[in-house]
Amino acid sequence: MTDLVDDRANPPSVQGNLFGTGENRMQPPRQSTLPDPEKIRRRLRNIVQKARNATTMPWPEREARMWLTVFPNMAKWLPDIEAEQLRLEFFKEMKRLTSLS
């Protein structure tokens, strides 16, 4: 009976660790933490196009304010010249749309 130890802090593992350095162990998947510039480019161009095609503000006020903050930050993931051009186009359209209301 003295062989039984109540070790609730460190229970034995029924299933071994799947990841690690041992033989026949899976390696954890590697995920990129950098956004895909092509996805960013498409998203920003779609936003500019939506604004360009609109005759009134296409977003509710709160979402429009959000895009005024998020758009320039997303553009930072693109090459400088392209990012600046997209920012200029976006702000030009936002200025046009806000002057209509």
N, C-alpha and C positions, 0 to 999 in steps of 0.2 A: 504494500500500500504506500510506502514511502516513495515509490518511483513516480507517482502521479504528482505533477506540479501544475498549479493553476497559474498559467502565464497568459493572462488576457491581454496584456500590453503587446506581446509578440506572439500571436497565434501562428502555428505552423502553416505554411502555404500549401494548399492542396494543389493548386495549379502553379506551375513554375512561371517565371518571368519570360514573356515572349521576346523581349528586347534585351539586348546586352551584347557582350563581346564574345560570349562562348560559342562553341561550334554549333551549327544548325540553329542559330538564333536569328530572328528577324531584326533588321535595323529599322528604327523609326523612320517614317516617311519624312523627306526633307521638303519643306514648304518655303517658297520664296516669299520674303516679306516686302519685296518691291512690286509696285503695281505694274501692270503691262501697259507700256506707253501707247500701244495701238488701241487698247480699250479706252484709255483716257482720251485719246485724240477723237475717237468716234463719239464718245459721250459728250465732249465739249462741243464738237461740231454740230451734233444733234440739238444741243441746247441753243446754240447761236441760230441755227436754222429755224427752230421753233419760235424764237423771239423775232426773227426777221419776217417770218410769215404771218405774224400776229398783227391784228389791227387794234387790239386792246391787250392789256397785260395778260399773258397766258397762265400766270400762276397767281394763287391767292397771295395776299400781302406778306404773310409770314414766310411762305416758300420763296417768294421773290427776294426777300431780305436774306434768306439762307443762301440763295444762289449768288448774291452779291459778295458773300464771304467765301463760299466754297469754291466757286468758279476760279478765282485767281489762285487759290491754293492748289487746286487740281492741276492747273496749268504749269505749276512748278516742276511737274514730272516730265515735261516735254522740253525739247531744245529751246534755248532762250528766245530766238527770233520767232519761232512758231508760237511759243507761249505768249509773247508780247502781242503778236498779231491777233490771236484769238481773244485775248483780253480786250484789246482795242475794239474789235468787232462786237464783243458782248456788251461792253459798257456803252458803246454808241447806240445799240439797240435798246438797252435798258433806259437810256436817257430819252430816246424817242418815245418809248412806251409810257414812261412816267409823265412826259409832257402832254400826252393825249388825255390823261385823266383829270 
